[in-house]
């Protein structure tokens, strides 16, 4: 049996904390990806609006996989509109994943009896009568 593990196969405080931190990191990654896709959607809208006022035969450049490709406005505009139409679906899927991840974190907190305290809001541990029975995470503000 591991040195820090308690009897009955329960996780040690360090393992519980590491699991919680991993879940929070995954949640942050999802939130960052959502933010990135929202910015992409806004950029697509701006470019589409700009290209609609240009003649379709005019040459333009588009970055594809890190390579700048010369195309015409008539060829690029439908591709951009297709991408713009697919981005809300991707955003919706990511938002659903973020919601599920939040629920998973809440379940984890409840399962392991974790109390999250924020910097100045943290109450003294001596004041909590059952402090010996629960895990306490203190997050800096």
KOLTIVEX-795340 format. One line per 8 residues: number of its first residue (from 1); their letters; for each residue x, y, z of N, C-alpha, C, O. Coordinates in pm, whole numbers. Layout:
N
NUM) A) X,Y,Z,X,Y,Z,X,Y,Z,X,Y,Z ~ ...;
***
This chain:
141
1) XXXXXXXX) 86,-118,0,0,0,0,89,123,0,197,123,60 ~ 46,227,-66,125,350,-75,137,416,61,53,399,149 ~ 242,491,76,272,556,203,162,656,243,124,663,359 ~ 112,734,144,13,838,175,-131,789,166,-223,859,210 ~ -153,672,111,-290,623,96,-347,583,232,-277,529,318 ~ -475,609,248,-541,572,372,-599,433,358,-604,379,247 ~ -642,374,467,-701,240,464,-831,242,384,-898,345,376 ~ -865,128,325,-990,117,251,-976,159,105,-1077,170,36;
9) XXXXXXXX) -855,184,56,-835,217,-85,-870,360,-122,-878,392,-240 ~ -890,447,-25,-920,587,-54,-795,657,-103,-683,616,-71 ~ -814,762,-179,-702,840,-231,-644,928,-121,-715,973,-31 ~ -514,953,-131,-451,1044,-37,-492,1187,-73,-545,1212,-181 ~ -467,1279,18,-501,1419,-8,-430,1471,-132,-487,1548,-209 ~ -305,1429,-151,-229,1474,-267,-291,1422,-397,-297,1495,-496 ~ -337,1297,-396,-400,1240,-514,-533,1308,-543,-566,1334,-659 ~ -609,1337,-440,-737,1407,-456,-712,1546,-514,-781,1590,-606;
17) XXXXXXXX) -613,1615,-459,-579,1750,-506,-532,1746,-651,-571,1831,-731 ~ -449,1648,-687,-399,1636,-824,-515,1608,-921,-520,1664,-1031 ~ -608,1523,-880,-725,1495,-963,-809,1618,-984,-857,1644,-1095 ~ -828,1695,-877,-905,1819,-886,-836,1918,-979,-900,1981,-1063 ~ -704,1931,-963,-629,2024,-1048,-636,1983,-1195,-646,2069,-1282 ~ -631,1853,-1223,-642,1805,-1361,-778,1840,-1421,-787,1884,-1535 ~ -884,1820,-1343,-1017,1854,-1392,-1029,2003,-1420,-1087,2044,-1520 ~ -974,2084,-1330,-979,2230,-1350,-898,2271,-1473,-939,2361,-1547;
25) XXXXXXXX) -784,2206,-1496,-702,2237,-1614,-778,2203,-1742,-774,2279,-1839 ~ -847,2089,-1742,-927,2051,-1858,-1039,2152,-1882,-1069,2187,-1996 ~ -1100,2199,-1773,-1206,2298,-1784,-1151,2429,-1843,-1215,2491,-1928 ~ -1033,2471,-1797,-972,2593,-1851,-939,2578,-1999,-957,2672,-2076 ~ -890,2460,-2039,-859,2436,-2180,-985,2448,-2266,-981,2506,-2374 ~ -1094,2392,-2219,-1220,2403,-2293,-1264,2548,-2305,-1306,2592,-2412 ~ -1253,2623,-2195,-1292,2764,-2197,-1203,2844,-2292,-1252,2932,-2362 ~ -1074,2813,-2295,-983,2882,-2386,-1016,2851,-2532,-1012,2939,-2617;
33) XXXXXXXX) -1049,2725,-2560,-1085,2686,-2697,-1215,2755,-2740,-1227,2798,-2854 ~ -1310,2766,-2649,-1435,2837,-2680,-1406,2982,-2713,-1459,3035,-2810 ~ -1322,3045,-2634,-1286,3184,-2658,-1217,3200,-2793,-1245,3295,-2867 ~ -1128,3108,-2826,-1057,3111,-2953,-1154,3097,-3071,-1144,3170,-3170 ~ -1248,3004,-3060,-1345,2985,-3168,-1439,3104,-3182,-1479,3139,-3294 ~ -1474,3168,-3071,-1558,3288,-3079,-1485,3400,-3152,-1545,3473,-3230 ~ -1354,3414,-3126,-1275,3514,-3198,-1267,3480,-3346,-1276,3569,-3430 ~ -1249,3352,-3379,-1247,3309,-3519,-1378,3341,-3588,-1379,3387,-3703;
41) XXXXXXXX) -1489,3317,-3520,-1620,3346,-3577,-1634,3495,-3606,-1682,3533,-3713 ~ -1593,3579,-3513,-1600,3723,-3535,-1511,3765,-3652,-1551,3849,-3733 ~ -1392,3707,-3662,-1302,3739,-3774,-1363,3695,-3906,-1355,3768,-4005 ~ -1423,3578,-3910,-1489,3531,-4031,-1598,3629,-4074,-1610,3662,-4192 ~ -1679,3673,-3979,-1787,3767,-4011,-1733,3897,-4070,-1788,3949,-4167 ~ -1625,3949,-4012,-1566,4074,-4060,-1511,4056,-4202,-1534,4141,-4288 ~ -1439,3948,-4225,-1379,3923,-4357,-1488,3901,-4461,-1478,3953,-4573 ~ -1590,3825,-4428,-1700,3801,-4522,-1769,3932,-4558,-1797,3958,-4675;
49) XXXXXXXX) -1795,4014,-4457,-1860,4143,-4482,-1773,4230,-4574,-1825,4298,-4663 ~ -1644,4226,-4553,-1552,4305,-4635,-1546,4252,-4778,-1548,4329,-4873 ~ -1540,4120,-4794,-1527,4061,-4927,-1655,4068,-5009,-1650,4059,-5132 ~ -1768,4084,-4946,-1895,4095,-5021,-1899,4221,-5107,-1968,4225,-5209 ~ -1827,4323,-5066,-1825,4448,-5142,-1720,4450,-5252,-1700,4553,-5316 ~ -1652,4338,-5276,-1544,4331,-5375,-1588,4243,-5491,-1663,4147,-5473 ~ -1540,4277,-5612,-1576,4196,-5730,-1517,4055,-5717,-1405,4040,-5668 ~ -1591,3953,-5759,-1551,3813,-5739,-1421,3773,-5812,-1357,3677,-5771;
57) XXXXXXXX) -1382,3844,-5916,-1263,3808,-5992,-1135,3862,-5929,-1025,3824,-5969 ~ -1150,3948,-5832,-1033,4009,-5769,-952,3904,-5694,-1008,3814,-5629 ~ -821,3916,-5702,-736,3817,-5635,-725,3854,-5487,-724,3971,-5449 ~ -716,3748,-5406,-698,3766,-5262,-608,3655,-5213,-578,3560,-5286 ~ -564,3667,-5090,-475,3567,-5032,-540,3509,-4907,-607,3578,-4831 ~ -517,3380,-4890,-574,3311,-4774,-469,3221,-4713,-394,3154,-4785 ~ -463,3219,-4582,-369,3133,-4511,-433,2996,-4492,-538,2984,-4429 ~ -369,2893,-4549,-419,2757,-4537,-307,2672,-4479,-207,2645,-4546;
65) XXXXXXXX) -324,2629,-4354,-225,2544,-4290,-88,2607,-4281,13,2538,-4294 ~ -81,2737,-4260,46,2806,-4247,106,2848,-4380,215,2906,-4383 ~ 37,2821,-4490,85,2859,-4623,-9,2962,-4682,-131,2944,-4679 ~ 46,3070,-4736,-33,3175,-4798,-65,3134,-4941,26,3110,-5020 ~ -193,3125,-4974,-239,3078,-5104,-311,3190,-5176,-393,3260,-5117 ~ -280,3208,-5305,-347,3309,-5385,-472,3248,-5446,-466,3142,-5509 ~ -584,3315,-5428,-713,3269,-5480,-789,3389,-5531,-737,3501,-5532 ~ -912,3368,-5572,-1000,3480,-5607,-1105,3494,-5498,-1134,3400,-5424;
73) XXXXXXXX) -1161,3613,-5491,-1265,3638,-5391,-1382,3543,-5412,-1440,3493,-5315 ~ -1417,3518,-5538,-1528,3428,-5569,-1506,3286,-5518,-1602,3216,-5486 ~ -1380,3242,-5512,-1350,3107,-5463,-1340,3104,-5310,-1376,3004,-5248 ~ -1291,3211,-5250,-1268,3213,-5106,-1397,3239,-5027,-1417,3180,-4921 ~ -1482,3325,-5079,-1602,3366,-5005,-1692,3248,-4967,-1733,3241,-4851 ~ -1724,3154,-5058,-1808,3040,-5016,-1742,2952,-4908,-1810,2899,-4820 ~ -1609,2938,-4916,-1539,2860,-4814,-1549,2928,-4678,-1574,2862,-4577 ~ -1530,3058,-4675,-1541,3132,-4550,-1682,3125,-4492,-1700,3110,-4372;
81) XXXXXXXX) -1781,3136,-4580,-1920,3129,-4534,-1951,2990,-4478,-2024,2977,-4380 ~ -1897,2886,-4541,-1916,2750,-4491,-1853,2733,-4352,-1912,2674,-4262 ~ -1731,2786,-4338,-1665,2781,-4207,-1745,2857,-4103,-1762,2810,-3990 ~ -1793,2975,-4141,-1871,3056,-4047,-1998,2983,-4004,-2040,2994,-3888 ~ -2058,2908,-4095,-2180,2835,-4061,-2154,2714,-3972,-2243,2672,-3898 ~ -2033,2658,-3978,-2000,2541,-3895,-1949,2580,-3757,-1958,2500,-3663 ~ -1895,2699,-3742,-1838,2739,-3613,-1941,2740,-3499,-1907,2695,-3389 ~ -2063,2789,-3518,-2160,2784,-3406,-2189,2643,-3356,-2211,2622,-3237;
89) XXXXXXXX) -2188,2545,-3447,-2210,2406,-3405,-2094,2358,-3318,-2114,2291,-3217 ~ -1972,2393,-3358,-1855,2355,-3279,-1858,2424,-3143,-1826,2364,-3041 ~ -1898,2552,-3142,-1908,2625,-3016,-2012,2562,-2924,-1990,2550,-2804 ~ -2124,2522,-2981,-2229,2459,-2900,-2178,2328,-2840,-2204,2300,-2723 ~ -2107,2248,-2919,-2054,2122,-2869,-1953,2147,-2756,-1954,2077,-2655 ~ -1867,2247,-2773,-1770,2278,-2668,-1837,2331,-2543,-1795,2300,-2431 ~ -1941,2412,-2559,-2015,2462,-2443,-2080,2347,-2366,-2084,2349,-2243 ~ -2131,2247,-2438,-2189,2130,-2372,-2081,2052,-2297,-2104,2005,-2186;
97) XXXXXXXX) -1962,2039,-2359,-1852,1971,-2292,-1810,2047,-2166,-1780,1986,-2064 ~ -1809,2180,-2175,-1772,2262,-2060,-1873,2245,-1947,-1835,2239,-1830 ~ -2000,2238,-1981,-2104,2217,-1881,-2086,2080,-1814,-2097,2068,-1692 ~ -2060,1976,-1896,-2039,1843,-1839,-1914,1840,-1751,-1913,1773,-1647 ~ -1810,1911,-1792,-1687,1915,-1712,-1713,1985,-1579,-1662,1942,-1475 ~ -1792,2091,-1580,-1828,2159,-1456,-1905,2066,-1363,-1882,2066,-1242 ~ -1997,1988,-1419,-2072,1892,-1338,-1980,1783,-1284,-1995,1739,-1170 ~ -1884,1741,-1366,-1787,1640,-1322,-1703,1693,-1206,-1674,1620,-1111;
105) XXXXXXXX) -1664,1820,-1214,-1588,1882,-1105,-1673,1889,-979,-1625,1858,-869 ~ -1798,1930,-993,-1888,1937,-877,-1907,1799,-813,-1907,1786,-691 ~ -1922,1696,-896,-1936,1560,-844,-1809,1516,-772,-1815,1451,-668 ~ -1695,1552,-828,-1566,1517,-767,-1550,1585,-632,-1505,1525,-534 ~ -1589,1713,-627,-1582,1788,-501,-1671,1723,-396,-1632,1707,-281 ~ -1792,1686,-438,-1885,1624,-344,-1837,1485,-300,-1847,1449,-183 ~ -1785,1408,-395,-1740,1272,-365,-1625,1272,-265,-1619,1188,-176 ~ -1534,1367,-281,-1414,1369,-195,-1425,1470,-81,-1327,1496,-11;
113) XXXXXXXX) -1544,1526,-63,-1569,1619,47,-1465,1732,49,-1398,1756,149 ~ -1455,1800,-63,-1358,1908,-77,-1428,2040,-49,-1538,2065,-98 ~ -1363,2123,30,-1414,2259,53,-1314,2354,-12,-1196,2355,24 ~ -1361,2433,-107,-1274,2527,-176,-1283,2661,-105,-1391,2716,-85 ~ -1167,2713,-66,-1162,2841,2,-1083,2938,-85,-983,2900,-146 ~ -1126,3060,-91,-1058,3163,-169,-983,3255,-74,-1039,3299,26 ~ -859,3285,-104,-769,3373,-30,-824,3437,96,-820,3374,202 ~ -877,3561,89,-922,3636,205,-1052,3579,263,-1083,3603,379;
121) XXXXXXXX) -1127,3503,180,-1253,3447,228,-1233,3323,313,-1328,3270,371 ~ -1109,3275,321,-1082,3150,392,-1105,3169,542,-1053,3262,603 ~ -1185,3079,599,-1209,3083,742,-1098,3004,810,-1043,2912,749 ~ -1064,3036,930,-959,2961,999,-999,2815,1013,-1115,2783,1039 ~ -902,2725,996,-932,2583,1003,-974,2541,1143,-1049,2445,1159 ~ -928,2611,1243,-964,2577,1380,-1113,2598,1404,-1171,2533,1491 ~ -1174,2687,1329,-1316,2716,1349,-1404,2605,1291,-1521,2595,1329 ~ -1352,2524,1201,-1431,2417,1141,-1423,2293,1229,-1314,2238,1247;
129) XXXXXXXX) -1536,2246,1283,-1533,2132,1374,-1496,2002,1305,-1436,1915,1368 ~ -1529,1985,1175,-1500,1860,1107,-1381,1875,1013,-1375,1807,911 ~ -1288,1964,1045,-1174,1990,957,-1087,1867,938,-1024,1852,834 ~ -1082,1779,1034,-999,1660,1022,-1057,1560,923,-983,1475,873 ~ -1186,1567,893,-1252,1469,807,-1258,1510,661,-1284,1425,577 ~ -1235,1636,627,-1253,1679,490,-1125,1733,431,-1031,1767,502 ~ -1123,1740,299,-1011,1796,226,-1040,1943,204,-1154,1981,176 ~ -940,2027,217,-957,2170,198,-858,2217,94,-738,2194,106;
137) XXXXX) -909,2284,-9,-824,2344,-111,-831,2494,-92,-940,2551,-82 ~ -718,2559,-88,-714,2703,-76,-661,2760,-206,-548,2731,-245 ~ -742,2839,-274,-702,2899,-401,-670,3045,-379,-745,3117,-312 ~ -559,3088,-434,-524,3229,-418,-610,3313,-512,-642,3270,-623 ~ -648,3430,-468,-738,3515,-544,-668,3591,-651,-731,3668,-724;
***
